[in-house]
């Protein structure tokens, strides 16, 4: 036994390489998120609009588009809306833009009574400029 300094064991040397595992994990998670959300970004609404011989309506900037789907869903300006909140949302839109035009695009399989109820709700909310969108008789592809 000697008196003096104790010998310290040499510690591990610092690692000079970058640990790639966390980076790869984050990239794989981002890839999975991208793969899951990509189909939702290009979502389209498939409607069979009634075909009529009429001139197309001119594009109205700021017009609201309300889609009535054959399965009973309502889509207002690209956002699905529960039927119970339709009246409340129309009131809010009418208060914000009282002279806005509401264009109703109903599938051909939607009963006329549903279209009439939506029109009545829009008028009760204060939206008096209503339009019904159809598809030209010669067109063969469904619109949006």
Buried (B, 14 or more C-beta within 10 A) or exposed (E): EEEEEEEEEEEEEEEEEEEEEEEEEEEEEEEEEEEEEEEEEEEEBEBBBBBEEEEEEEEEEEBBBBBBBBEEEBBBEEEEBEEEEBBEBBBEBBEEEEEBBBBBBBBEEBEEEBBEBBBEBBBEBEBEBBBBBBBBEEEEEBBE
